Amino acid sequence: MKVRASNLRHAYGDKVTLNGVSFELAGGARVALTGRNGAGKTTLLKIILGELIPDWGELEFATDFRIGALEQDPSFVPGTSVQTIIRQAMQHVFNLEQRLRELETQLESNPEAVLQWSATLEAFEVAGGYSAEARAAQVLAALELDGFLERDASSLSGGERTRLALAVALVNRPDLLVLDEPTNHLDIRMREWLERTLLEYSGALLIVSHDRALLDAVVNSTFHLERGNLKTYPGGFSKARNARLEERRVQGKQHRVGRFEFKRLEKSASRVAAWGKNNEKLAKRAKAIKTRAARVEASTIEAPIKERKIAMSLESGNARAATLFKLEHVTKHFGDRLILEDAGLRIRAGDRIALLAPNGAGKTTLLKIILGELAPDVVAIPEPLIRFSDGVQPAYFDQTYHGLTPNRTVLTQISERVGETQAKAYLGRYGFKPEDFGKIPKQLSGGERARAGMALIAATRADVLILDEPTNHLDVEALESLEDALWAYPGSVLFVTHDRAFAQAVATRVLGIEFNKLVEYPNGFEGYLKAKRGESARVNPNQLLDSELLPEASEQFLNPWQELQLLEERLIELEQVFLRDALSIREFDRLKLEQAQARMRAEELYAGLWSAPVEFDATMKIGAFDVRAAELEPQTWSFWVRGEEDCPSLRGKLEGSTMQLEWSSWNSSMMPWFEKILISGAMGLSLERLGATRVGLPSTHVHFKNLRIENNTVSGFSYSHWLQLKIFREPVRHLKFARSLDSWSILERDQKRRLKR
């Protein structure tokens, strides 16, 4: 046993932060400390480090026990070099070495010195004394501090000071190493190195971190703090969370069962008591049932504590371009230092692009060039191109104030975009309380500032989000909410991150900067991992996909009919591709987008070609079309889409309550989807506007999915119900399907059952 805590209690005023916390840490233990913000993690760490005295309880340490910790906001004495600070961290090893030399002079004259020398030598070896200098050099190189040995430590940037504090903690090699957010200011390469180093660490580890990949890889046990209570779960972050969620599920179920039984007994007791007003036997029975109900209530497990959830959501603008942004032939120098060389990039609709590269590689420089805050070198040939498509609105989330103005309240800044009422709703959705609305960004914590920045972006309704390390300072719950919001976001995202779990969860494309070149790793995050192992090549992030390759320009002018024919041929070809070919996620998304755009253009052409004005009695909008009906003679109707002579049309005869449809004008080149629109409109008009309760269908090549067939008729089902239940858009599992001839219908009893559901 290295550390033992027994019944630790602590409170700040009326708020209890620790309520009887007990645990043990043995040598070699690697433990994660998790919990929501405000759960008491910092309080517990301060007690372990001796910076805070608990109100109650005991904390025991083994003999000669040393604790080392990573400071969150480290400061160093001015005038002290980095090298001096590292040597001070190794003082324990130097003291042991000095003691060994002193004891060696006494070995022949003092028998007790032999035992002391053996114990000191063992401690020296455990502390890694023989390799201390080499290990310190390795740590400094891995954290990119080896070039700063003679620098005044107080002159380093905030990120460099944090890395130096981490180096001090690792070089010191204490018996218990306490790390609070050790991955802050570390790029992916440094995080992977830290992961390997901690796995090899011989002492005990206690880690607080929002880096889920690090916790899953390193720790073997998890302490979870909730409302002052601590529970221990085996495994890393993901395993512990799954166990905790299952525990909460079981607890909730047991609580519901107990409450159900209590209410049942209470009701039974009341009923028996009412029956037994003049019956002593029934009165005793009612009393016994009440006693039993009280025992059930007392033994019922409490419901799990409700956890506050942040429900982030992001809305996009109205841009509909297939390619939202192009960057070509961009080169950038700072003085003699080359940052980017001939960089190119295309951001397409629906892209979620992660930019993963070491610190200093040029990630932020690239983002600022994209946004126009930095200009590329003008000497580059060919000339650089940086252009957002027409109507595309970008939004930028920077590392410091996350798009916010420092000295204006967050409510004011968001209200300028959506009004005060909606601004308050946005802030509430992103986890803010009313008392925080009037704060300026400088008064917010890092996590609060990040959430306020995301709320501002949500209110902006941008088409392209450019996010520079959006995961910094966010707790795990906020991170997961942001992941969900980005997946649901209709626009495109380009983000810089060092959080591997976040990149893997969100990115559909992954870029890197290698030797000043902007490259893309095929197949997303998995392709990035394979490329790092040397198992796959890089591709050009500016390349055209197969679906974007355009045919050679033709001098022949295409009239609308010819363009429509080419579009319909391409739509048929795309349908075959989806059925026949195995596509990557990225290629599938691109082809689906092309299909939607081709369909939209074909609808425009159809509407334009058959646009002669014709008098009509009723109309119904189906997609981009107006399906119209005109009464030719009593109880006889014509149905068409606008109207040229060769436009396909239907004729309907209303007999009683049944509208029988037949083709009156047929065009052999008519596409099935257009045929379906015309028939759907005729059915809808018949049932909704023209008094029919049953519709007889014409012969058709269209298969109306999910409609059961009965005598070629659709009956008793209003068109508004069809739209609500999306009959033509998605399967309905509880209907039985059958086909008869070329027509489709739905049984009335199936319709009633579906409406009840």
ZAMARGU-4260 file (C-alpha; in steps of 0.2 Angstrom, whole numbers, plus 5000, padded with zeros to 4 digits):
<rodrens>
0) 5000/5000/5000 | 5007/5017/4995 | 4992/5028/5000 | 4976/5025/5010 | 4962/5037/5012
5) 4948/5034/5026 | 4932/5043/5027 | 4938/5059/5020 | 4925/5073/5021 | 4926/5091/5016
10) 4913/5105/5013 | 4914/5123/5007 | 4900/5131/5017 | 4884/5122/5014 | 4891/5113/4999
15) 4898/5096/5003 | 4912/5091/4991 | 4918/5075/4999 | 4906/5064/5009 | 4916/5050/5017
20) 4928/5046/5003 | 4939/5030/5005 | 4952/5022/4994 | 4969/5014/4992 | 4983/5016/4979
25) 4996/5003/4978 | 5012/5003/4969 | 5010/5001/4950 | 4991/5007/4951 | 4986/5018/4936
30) 4970/5026/4941 | 4959/5039/4932 | 4949/5051/4943 | 4933/5056/4934 | 4917/5066/4938
35) 4908/5081/4931 | 4914/5099/4934 | 4911/5103/4952 | 4911/5085/4958 | 4926/5088/4969
40) 4940/5081/4959 | 4951/5096/4962 | 4947/5096/4981 | 4952/5078/4982 | 4968/5081/4973
45) 4973/5096/4984 | 4970/5085/5000 | 4981/5071/4993 | 4995/5084/4989 | 4994/5092/5006
50) 4987/5109/5000 | 4971/5107/5009 | 4966/5099/5026 | 4950/5089/5026 | 4936/5092/5038
55) 4936/5074/5043 | 4945/5058/5039 | 4963/5051/5038 | 4976/5050/5024 | 4991/5038/5026
60) 5007/5037/5016 | 5020/5023/5016 | 5037/5027/5023 | 5048/5039/5013 | 5034/5041/5001
65) 5036/5055/4988 | 5022/5063/4978 | 5024/5073/4962 | 5011/5083/4953 | 5009/5093/4937
70) 5004/5111/4940 | 4990/5117/4929 | 4996/5135/4928 | 5015/5134/4933 | 5026/5149/4936
75) 5045/5149/4938 | 5057/5161/4947 | 5063/5174/4935 | 5082/5171/4930 | 5080/5152/4932
80) 5085/5142/4916 | 5076/5127/4910 | 5091/5116/4913 | 5092/5122/4931 | 5074/5118/4934
85) 5076/5100/4926 | 5092/5097/4937 | 5082/5103/4953 | 5069/5090/4948 | 5082/5076/4948
90) 5089/5082/4965 | 5082/5066/4973 | 5093/5055/4962 | 5108/5066/4965 | 5106/5065/4984
95) 5105/5046/4983 | 5121/5046/4973 | 5130/5057/4985 | 5124/5046/5000 | 5131/5030/4991
100) 5148/5039/4989 | 5148/5043/5008 | 5143/5026/5013 | 5156/5018/5002 | 5170/5026/5012
105) 5162/5018/5028 | 5160/5000/5021 | 5176/4993/5029 | 5175/5002/5046 | 5156/5002/5049
110) 5146/4985/5047 | 5130/4995/5048 | 5135/5005/5033 | 5134/4989/5022 | 5115/4988/5026
115) 5112/5006/5023 | 5122/5006/5007 | 5112/4991/5000 | 5095/5000/5005 | 5101/5016/4997
120) 5107/5007/4981 | 5090/4999/4979 | 5082/5016/4981 | 5094/5023/4968 | 5090/5009/4956
125) 5071/5011/4958 | 5073/5030/4955 | 5082/5026/4939 | 5098/5033/4944 | 5109/5025/4931
130) 5099/5032/4917 | 5093/5048/4925 | 5102/5060/4913 | 5098/5051/4898 | 5080/5050/4903
135) 5079/5068/4906 | 5086/5072/4889 | 5073/5060/4881 | 5059/5069/4890 | 5065/5086/4885
140) 5067/5081/4867 | 5049/5072/4866 | 5041/5088/4873 | 5051/5099/4861 | 5060/5108/4876
145) 5078/5103/4872 | 5081/5119/4862 | 5077/5129/4877 | 5089/5123/4890 | 5098/5140/4892
150) 5081/5150/4891 | 5074/5159/4906 | 5059/5148/4911 | 5048/5163/4916 | 5050/5169/4898
155) 5042/5154/4890 | 5024/5154/4883 | 5010/5147/4893 | 5010/5131/4883 | 5029/5129/4884
160) 5028/5132/4903 | 5015/5118/4905 | 5026/5106/4895 | 5041/5110/4906 | 5030/5107/4922
165) 5026/5090/4914 | 5044/5087/4911 | 5048/5091/4929 | 5035/5079/4935 | 5041/5064/4924
170) 5059/5067/4928 | 5056/5068/4946 | 5049/5050/4946 | 5039/5051/4963 | 5031/5036/4971
175) 5014/5044/4966 | 5012/5055/4951 | 4997/5066/4951 | 4993/5072/4933 | 4979/5085/4931
180) 4975/5087/4912 | 4993/5082/4907 | 4988/5083/4888 | 4985/5101/4888 | 4996/5110/4875
185) 5002/5093/4868 | 5000/5088/4850 | 4995/5070/4845 | 5013/5065/4843 | 5017/5071/4861
190) 5001/5062/4867 | 5006/5046/4860 | 5023/5047/4868 | 5016/5052/4885 | 5004/5037/4883
195) 5019/5025/4881 | 5029/5033/4895 | 5015/5032/4907 | 5012/5013/4903 | 5031/5010/4907
200) 5030/5020/4924 | 5034/5010/4939 | 5026/5021/4952 | 5007/5024/4955 | 4997/5036/4944
205) 4982/5046/4948 | 4976/5055/4932 | 4962/5068/4929 | 4960/5071/4910 | 4947/5074/4897
210) 4958/5064/4884 | 4947/5048/4883 | 4960/5039/4872 | 4974/5042/4885 | 4963/5035/4899
215) 4957/5020/4889 | 4975/5016/4885 | 4984/5019/4901 | 4973/5017/4917 | 4968/5000/4924
220) 4955/5007/4937 | 4943/5022/4938 | 4938/5032/4953 | 4921/5042/4949 | 4916/5056/4960
225) 4897/5060/4960 | 4889/5072/4973 | 4904/5069/4985 | 4903/5050/4984 | 4917/5040/4976
230) 4915/5023/4967 | 4928/5012/4960 | 4926/5004/4943 | 4938/4992/4934 | 4946/4998/4917
235) 4948/5014/4908 | 4936/5028/4904 | 4925/5019/4891 | 4924/5003/4901 | 4920/5012/4918
240) 4907/5023/4909 | 4898/5008/4902 | 4898/5000/4919 | 4891/5016/4927 | 4878/5018/4914
245) 4872/4999/4917 | 4872/5002/4935 | 4861/5018/4933 | 4850/5008/4922 | 4848/4994/4934
250) 4845/5006/4949 | 4832/5015/4939 | 4823/4999/4935 | 4823/4993/4953 | 4817/5010/4959
255) 4802/5010/4946 | 4798/4992/4952 | 4798/4997/4970 | 4787/5012/4967 | 4775/5002/4957
260) 4773/4989/4971 | 4771/5003/4984 | 4758/5012/4974 | 4749/4995/4971 | 4749/4991/4990
265) 4743/5008/4994 | 4729/5007/4982 | 4724/4990/4988 | 4725/4996/5007 | 4713/5010/5003
270) 4701/4999/4994 | 4701/4986/5008 | 4699/4999/5021 | 4684/5006/5012 | 4676/4989/5011
275) 4680/4986/5029 | 4672/5001/5038 | 4660/4990/5048 | 4671/4974/5046 | 4685/4972/5059
280) 4693/4958/5049 | 4695/4968/5033 | 4701/4983/5044 | 4715/4973/5051 | 4719/4967/5033
285) 4720/4985/5027 | 4731/4989/5041 | 4743/4975/5037 | 4743/4980/5019 | 4748/4998/5024
290) 4762/4991/5035 | 4768/4980/5021 | 4768/4996/5009 | 4778/5006/5021 | 4791/4992/5022
295) 4792/4992/5003 | 4793/5011/5002 | 4808/5010/5015 | 4817/4997/5005 | 4814/5004/4988
300) 4831/5010/4980 | 4832/5028/4976 | 4831/5034/4958 | 4848/5038/4951 | 4853/5056/4952
305) 4848/5065/4937 | 4863/5072/4927 | 4863/5089/4919 | 4865/5087/4900 | 4871/5100/4888
310) 4861/5099/4872 | 4872/5108/4859 | 4865/5110/4842 | 4871/5119/4826 | 4862/5127/4812
315) 4869/5131/4794 | 4864/5144/4782 | 4856/5142/4765 | 4872/5138/4754 | 4868/5124/4742
320) 4885/5123/4732 | 4893/5106/4730 | 4910/5113/4733 | 4910/5127/4747 | 4928/5132/4746
325) 4943/5130/4735 | 4961/5133/4740 | 4975/5131/4726 | 4994/5135/4725 | 4996/5143/4742
330) 5014/5145/4748 | 5018/5154/4765 | 5035/5159/4772 | 5038/5168/4788 | 5055/5176/4785
335) 5066/5162/4779 | 5055/5149/4786 | 5044/5139/4774 | 5027/5135/4782 | 5017/5129/4768
340) 5021/5124/4750 | 5009/5124/4736 | 4995/5119/4747 | 4978/5115/4740 | 4961/5110/4747
345) 4943/5107/4743 | 4929/5108/4756 | 4913/5100/4749 | 4896/5100/4756 | 4894/5088/4771
350) 4913/5087/4774 | 4919/5085/4792 | 4938/5088/4790 | 4951/5085/4804 | 4968/5094/4802
355) 4980/5083/4813 | 4998/5089/4813 | 5012/5093/4826 | 5013/5110/4835 | 5021/5123/4824
360) 5018/5114/4808 | 5007/5128/4802 | 4989/5123/4806 | 4983/5139/4813 | 4992/5148/4798
365) 4982/5138/4786 | 4966/5142/4795 | 4970/5161/4795 | 4974/5160/4776 | 4958/5152/4773
370) 4949/5166/4782 | 4959/5180/4774 | 4967/5185/4790 | 4984/5181/4782 | 4989/5183/4764
375) 4999/5169/4755 | 5015/5173/4746 | 5012/5183/4731 | 5028/5176/4722 | 5020/5159/4720
380) 5018/5153/4702 | 5004/5149/4697 | 4994/5162/4706 | 4986/5156/4723 | 4967/5154/4723
385) 4957/5156/4740 | 4939/5157/4737 | 4922/5153/4746 | 4908/5149/4734 | 4895/5162/4732
390) 4883/5164/4747 | 4894/5153/4758 | 4896/5161/4776 | 4911/5154/4786 | 4912/5155/4805
395) 4929/5155/4815 | 4932/5147/4832 | 4949/5153/4838 | 4959/5146/4852 | 4959/5161/4864
400) 4941/5170/4864 | 4933/5157/4852 | 4926/5171/4841 | 4919/5181/4856 | 4924/5200/4858
405) 4933/5200/4875 | 4925/5215/4883 | 4906/5213/4879 | 4894/5202/4887 | 4890/5185/4879
410) 4871/5189/4879 | 4874/5205/4870 | 4885/5197/4857 | 4873/5183/4853 | 4857/5195/4854
415) 4864/5205/4840 | 4862/5189/4829 | 4846/5182/4835 | 4838/5194/4847 | 4838/5193/4866
420) 4825/5180/4869 | 4833/5167/4857 | 4850/5172/4863 | 4845/5167/4881 | 4838/5150/4874
425) 4855/5147/4865 | 4865/5150/4881 | 4853/5139/4891 | 4855/5125/4879 | 4874/5127/4880
430) 4874/5125/4899 | 4873/5143/4905 | 4863/5149/4920 | 4854/5166/4919 | 4866/5174/4932
435) 4880/5170/4919 | 4872/5179/4904 | 4879/5196/4909 | 4897/5190/4910 | 4911/5195/4898
440) 4922/5182/4891 | 4937/5187/4902 | 4926/5182/4917 | 4922/5165/4911 | 4932/5149/4914
445) 4940/5140/4899 | 4926/5128/4897 | 4913/5141/4899 | 4921/5152/4886 | 4922/5138/4874
450) 4903/5134/4876 | 4899/5152/4874 | 4909/5152/4858 | 4900/5137/4851 | 4883/5146/4856
455) 4889/5161/4846 | 4893/5150/4831 | 4876/5142/4832 | 4867/5159/4832 | 4878/5164/4816
460) 4870/5150/4805 | 4886/5148/4795 | 4889/5136/4781 | 4907/5132/4785 | 4913/5130/4803
465) 4932/5133/4805 | 4937/5127/4823 | 4954/5129/4830 | 4955/5116/4844 | 4937/5117/4850
470) 4940/5103/4863 | 4951/5113/4874 | 4944/5115/4891 | 4928/5105/4888 | 4923/5091/4900
475) 4919/5074/4893 | 4900/5078/4893 | 4902/5094/4883 | 4914/5085/4871 | 4901/5071/4868
480) 4887/5084/4865 | 4899/5094/4853 | 4902/5077/4844 | 4883/5074/4842 | 4880/5092/4836
485) 4894/5092/4823 | 4887/5076/4816 | 4869/5083/4815 | 4876/5100/4808 | 4870/5101/4789
490) 4885/5112/4784 | 4904/5108/4783 | 4917/5108/4796 | 4936/5110/4796 | 4943/5108/4813
495) 4960/5107/4821 | 4962/5095/4836 | 4974/5084/4846 | 4960/5074/4854 | 4961/5057/4845
500) 4944/5051/4851 | 4936/5067/4845 | 4944/5066/4828 | 4939/5048/4826 | 4921/5051/4831
505) 4918/5066/4820 | 4930/5067/4805 | 4925/5060/4788 | 4942/5066/4781 | 4959/5069/4789
510) 4972/5081/4783 | 4990/5083/4789 | 5005/5094/4786 | 5021/5084/4782 | 5037/5093/4777
515) 5027/5109/4773 | 5015/5100/4762 | 4996/5099/4765 | 4991/5080/4763 | 4976/5070/4765
520) 4975/5052/4772 | 4962/5041/4763 | 4948/5033/4773 | 4947/5045/4787 | 4955/5042/4804
525) 4958/5024/4801 | 4968/5029/4785 | 4978/5041/4796 | 4983/5028/4808 | 4988/5016/4793
530) 4998/5030/4785 | 5007/5033/4802 | 5012/5015/4802 | 5017/5016/4784 | 5003/5005/4777
535) 4995/5018/4765 | 5000/5032/4755 | 4994/5050/4755 | 4982/5059/4743 | 4980/5077/4737
540) 4966/5086/4747 | 4963/5096/4732 | 4960/5082/4720 | 4943/5079/4711 | 4933/5064/4715
545) 4927/5052/4702 | 4910/5059/4703 | 4916/5077/4700 | 4926/5073/4685 | 4917/5083/4671
550) 4917/5078/4653 | 4926/5088/4640 | 4917/5104/4636 | 4907/5102/4620 | 4904/5117/4608
555) 4887/5110/4604 | 4873/5119/4613 | 4861/5108/4623 | 4843/5112/4622 | 4832/5108/4638
560) 4826/5092/4631 | 4844/5086/4627 | 4850/5092/4645 | 4835/5082/4653 | 4839/5067/4643
565) 4858/5067/4649 | 4852/5070/4667 | 4840/5055/4667 | 4853/5044/4659 | 4865/5050/4674
570) 4852/5046/4687 | 4849/5029/4680 | 4868/5026/4680 | 4869/5032/4698 | 4856/5020/4704
575) 4866/5006/4696 | 4881/5012/4705 | 4873/5011/4722 | 4866/4994/4718 | 4882/4987/4710
580) 4898/4995/4718 | 4906/4994/4735 | 4908/5013/4739 | 4918/5021/4753 | 4908/5032/4765
585) 4916/5048/4757 | 4912/5042/4739 | 4894/5037/4744 | 4890/5054/4751 | 4897/5063/4736
590) 4887/5052/4724 | 4871/5055/4734 | 4874/5073/4734 | 4876/5073/4715 | 4860/5062/4713
595) 4850/5075/4723 | 4857/5090/4713 | 4853/5080/4696 | 4835/5076/4702 | 4832/5095/4707
600) 4838/5101/4690 | 4828/5088/4681 | 4812/5094/4691 | 4816/5112/4686 | 4817/5106/4667
605) 4801/5096/4668 | 4792/5111/4676 | 4799/5123/4663 | 4796/5112/4648 | 4778/5108/4652
610) 4773/5126/4658 | 4759/5131/4647 | 4745/5140/4657 | 4729/5129/4658 | 4714/5132/4668
615) 4711/5120/4682 | 4700/5117/4697 | 4712/5110/4710 | 4730/5108/4713 | 4742/5099/4725
620) 4761/5102/4727 | 4771/5086/4726 | 4790/5090/4728 | 4794/5103/4715 | 4778/5100/4705
625) 4760/5106/4704 | 4749/5092/4700 | 4733/5099/4694 | 4715/5093/4691 | 4701/5100/4679
630) 4684/5093/4677 | 4681/5089/4659 | 4663/5084/4661 | 4652/5079/4676 | 4662/5067/4687
635) 4676/5065/4674 | 4693/5073/4678 | 4710/5076/4670 | 4726/5076/4680 | 4742/5083/4674
640) 4758/5092/4679 | 4755/5110/4671 | 4752/5106/4653 | 4759/5104/4636 | 4750/5093/4623
645) 4763/5079/4625 | 4764/5080/4644 | 4759/5063/4652 | 4741/5065/4660 | 4728/5054/4668
650) 4709/5053/4666 | 4698/5049/4681 | 4680/5044/4682 | 4671/5046/4698 | 4658/5033/4700
655) 4650/5033/4717 | 4664/5036/4729 | 4677/5027/4718 | 4689/5037/4707 | 4695/5025/4693
660) 4711/5032/4685 | 4717/5028/4667 | 4731/5035/4656 | 4725/5048/4644 | 4742/5053/4637
665) 4757/5042/4639 | 4775/5047/4635 | 4787/5032/4633 | 4802/5042/4639 | 4793/5046/4656
670) 4805/5042/4671 | 4797/5031/4684 | 4800/5044/4698 | 4790/5057/4687 | 4776/5044/4684
675) 4775/5041/4703 | 4773/5060/4706 | 4759/5061/4694 | 4750/5046/4701 | 4753/5051/4719
680) 4746/5069/4715 | 4730/5061/4707 | 4727/5050/4721 | 4729/5064/4734 | 4718/5076/4724
685) 4705/5062/4723 | 4704/5058/4741 | 4707/5075/4748 | 4698/5087/4736 | 4687/5078/4724
690) 4676/5068/4736 | 4683/5050/4733 | 4686/5037/4746 | 4693/5024/4735 | 4705/5026/4720
695) 4707/5013/4706 | 4725/5014/4699 | 4730/5013/4681 | 4743/5001/4675 | 4760/5007/4680
700) 4778/5002/4680 | 4780/5011/4697 | 4781/5001/4713 | 4773/5010/4727 | 4783/5003/4742
705) 4775/4997/4758 | 4757/4997/4751 | 4747/4981/4752 | 4737/4976/4737 | 4719/4974/4736
710) 4709/4974/4720 | 4719/4987/4712 | 4712/5001/4724 | 4718/5013/4738 | 4704/5016/4750
715) 4699/5025/4766 | 4716/5034/4768 | 4718/5052/4767 | 4733/5060/4757 | 4738/5070/4773
720) 4740/5053/4782 | 4752/5047/4768 | 4763/5062/4770 | 4763/5061/4789 | 4768/5042/4789
725) 4780/5044/4774 | 4773/5029/4765 | 4783/5033/4749 | 4799/5037/4759 | 4803/5024/4771
730) 4798/5006/4776 | 4784/5002/4788 | 4789/4986/4797 | 4772/4980/4803 | 4763/4980/4786
735) 4763/4964/4776 | 4768/4967/4758 | 4761/4958/4742 | 4760/4962/4724 | 4746/4960/4712
740) 4747/4965/4694 | 4756/4982/4692 | 4745/4991/4705 | 4746/4994/4724 | 4734/4998/4738
745) 4732/4998/4757 | 4719/4989/4767 | 4708/5000/4778 | 4712/4989/4794 | 4731/4991/4792
750) 4728/5010/4791 | 4718/5010/4807 | 4731/5000/4816 | 4745/5011/4810 | 4736/5027/4816
755) 4734/5020/4833 | 4752/5016/4834
</rodrens>
